Amino acid sequence: MAEIKHIPFVKMQGTGNDFMVIDNRDTTYTKAQLIALTPKICHRKYGVGADGLLALQKPLLDDTDFEMLYRNADGSDAGMCGNGSRCLALYASKQGLGDTLKFSVHDRVYSADIRNDGQVEIHFPVTTKVREISVDGEKMLQVYTGTEHVVMHVPKFKLDEEEELVDKGRKLRYDEFFKPNGTNANFYCGVNEQAISVQTYERGVEGLTLACGTGAIASAIGWHHQQELGYHSNEVTVKTKGGDLQVLFQYKPEKDAYTNITLTGPAHFICKGTYYAE
Ligand SMILES: N[C@H](CCC[C@H](N)C(=O)O)C(=O)O
């Protein structure tokens, strides 16, 4: 009989983007083991079920509190996960690491503030630009927010045509234009100057998720670009199926660039348990 390993986990969610969280500060598991585990534990029928896996790793860099390892549900890598980072920061703070935290994801250092009202703020060390592109004759915006995103403006009713969004998202995700990495695809409509509604097709989940933090940032920036607001600082409320996210950024007209990006939203514990890995 195969050996069964008992893996303690916590499950969390941020605006309905759900994650398996593993405390690996003692390096019980190698990164390769965590990567191999991800598609199994994240499977919604054969596993516990989640959009991705987060591991709290011991700090890799000076002046950081931890390293965040993130994998999409299928085990693939992603540059960053905004909602996941809010969940992992809350988890780390409950482990006694503090309410103001610094953590690395790949080679970038992010910071998190756990607010008294339960919201978690993540500060992104990313300065980005909007690239106007045309893929198969369709115009869209490409916005890198620590990971790859495209943003498309759609009429409001289209946001409810989920099968169509999945088809379109999947087509783009595998399109030649974005090879070899692929992309996440966001569909949004404006609610007002400072609010939008968004649906995101997530690479690595290969479907719509209830929310995507880095996609919310890309969409908020896309909306600012499309409206040609030109304001230096801006706050956009991003309405997702899973709840509201706040995106703050500064626009630098002289460089046509977006900087000082902050993502704020809720993070919640769902349960803890033991996964039996065969
Ligand atoms: N849900 C995540 C995004 C995961 C990114 C991933 N799907 C990719 O870039 O491959 C978020 O809240 O930002």
The ligand as a Gaussian input file, in Angstrom:
#p B3LYP/6-31G(d) Opt

LIG

0 1
 N       -5.869000      35.078000      -8.491000
 C       -4.633000      35.789000      -8.538000
 C       -3.932000      35.786000      -9.830000
 C       -3.225000      34.551000     -10.048000
 C       -2.460000      34.734000     -11.296000
 C       -2.479000      33.567000     -12.134000
 N       -3.732000      33.035000     -12.547000
 C       -1.497000      33.738000     -13.268000
 O       -0.969000      34.829000     -13.505000
 O       -1.234000      32.723000     -13.909000
 C       -4.755000      37.185000      -8.012000
 O       -5.573000      37.409000      -7.143000
 O       -3.999000      38.064000      -8.409000

